[in-house]
Amino acid sequence: MIVIDFPYAAVVLMIVGALGGVLQTRPMDKILMLAVLGDGMISMLSVYGYLDVAMASSFITFVGIIILMIGLLRTLEIKKAKGELH
């Protein structure tokens, strides 16, 4: 059985989130990849013992992602109403 150390798993999350954010074409997918990247960064913070910073940044990231998704959905609704989207 292969065992991956926690810091390496966090680095893999950050790499997957960064590459996914660059390679995805839909805005909603880019936001989700940003969340994966943030999860990797929060994991790295907790590895080095900054649990208070990790806790605060996880809350801020969660709220920020929700706000970004709501804003994106509103923007798409407005563009659809104006006929700019098919």
URMOWO-V303744 format. One record per residue. SS is DSSP state (A for helix, B for strand, O for the rest). Layout:
# URMOWO-V303744
ss = [SS SS]
This chain:
# URMOWO-V303744
ss = [O O O O O A A A A A A A A A A A A A A A A A A O O O A A A A A A A A A A A A A A A A A A A A A O O O A A A A A A A A A A A A A A A A A A A A A A A A A A A A A A A A O O O O]
